[in-house]
Amino acid sequence: MDIEAIALLQDPVRRRLYEFVAGAGADVDRNEGSAAAGISRTLAAFHLDKLVEGGLLDAVFRRPEGRAGPGAGRPAKYYRRSEGEFAASVPPRDYRGVASLLAETVAEAGLDEQAVEAAREAGRAGERVPLVEALRARGYVPLEKDGEVRLLNCPFHTLAEEFPPLVCAMNLALLEGLADGTPWTARMAPGAGRCCVALSKTNEL
Amino acid sequence: MQIAVVNVARALAPTDSPVLAAFMAGLEPVNALADSSPGFVWRLVDESGEDATSLRPYEDDLMMINLATWESVESLFDFTYRTAHLEFLRRRREWFEHLGEPAVALWWVPDGHRPTPEEAVSRLEHLRAHGPSPEAFTFRDRCPAPSPRISVS
């Protein structure tokens, strides 16, 4: 049940752990989790495993980076955000279903360019707040590193899997609109398991 | 089984016109990316040996074809939509018409089979006439590979 998975996040410590793992950009072990949440390693492991049970995180076992071969020790347990998607609406609403129908209609009618322009305008119309804040508010989970912002979440994931050229192009335009007037430039940087857009600092500004 | 994919597209202008220049220039790196992507098996090439841009599957000087086989639908999907190929795809309206009917069809082929353009066109026509089925389907309505095993239950 989606609502049970979501309810796991009601506990503030667990929620902090979840957000830390989802925004880390790499697998996280219980030591990192305990440091991030300011709790003991045992308690961190307990909560992380609860999140795995609920389907919000996946646990993977592997050797720590840089250690291999005999004497490398036992594989350690790492956590990462699961591929699952959880939603709950009271009363029931189905915006995803209607979004899929609309996307299909747009794709079949060849209205890609109009949809892309609408997305760009929606991005431009966004409130003028620092870019990383604006990205967070829209669910992107930005990770800033070496003058570049990678987006660890695609807020349109399911739809982007169904209609990749249309939805990814709209997403790029939305982000270009959001970055308009900031020192950032959005570009396509597709890769499996993350958003297809990255942002880099423009040098001349 | 391997997955075959055909894509037809009607260019806005001949391949040697300035309209298609950016598309033609981008082909080599995109094809090289395909060739080195996990799961890639084979793609159709014309006499140039480089790409299929001189082939015309219909009696139409602007209608082009792209035909390939891959190990799995997933590897094909990841190359098509999760690599630099996506940027190429995003710009397709700069170079190609909107056809208003399916332009891509997938179907399963025995390992090593290299479909001909005629076979590919007939699969695409089947999809257009009958919708997705094991004969010809789409990324959105995938059909599993036929299993050679006999069910015992």
Boltz contact constraints between the chains, C-beta under 6 A:
constraints:
  - contact:
      token1: [A, 110]
      token2: [B, 98]
      max_distance: 6.0
  - contact:
      token1: [A, 162]
      token2: [B, 140]
      max_distance: 6.0
  - contact:
      token1: [A, 164]
      token2: [B, 81]
      max_distance: 6.0
  - contact:
      token1: [A, 165]
      token2: [B, 89]
      max_distance: 6.0
  - contact:
      token1: [A, 165]
      token2: [B, 90]
      max_distance: 6.0
  - contact:
      token1: [A, 169]
      token2: [B, 90]
      max_distance: 6.0
  - contact:
      token1: [A, 188]
      token2: [B, 87]
      max_distance: 6.0
  - contact:
      token1: [A, 190]
      token2: [B, 82]
      max_distance: 6.0
  - contact:
      token1: [A, 190]
      token2: [B, 86]
      max_distance: 6.0
  - contact:
      token1: [A, 192]
      token2: [B, 78]
      max_distance: 6.0
  - contact:
      token1: [A, 192]
      token2: [B, 82]
      max_distance: 6.0
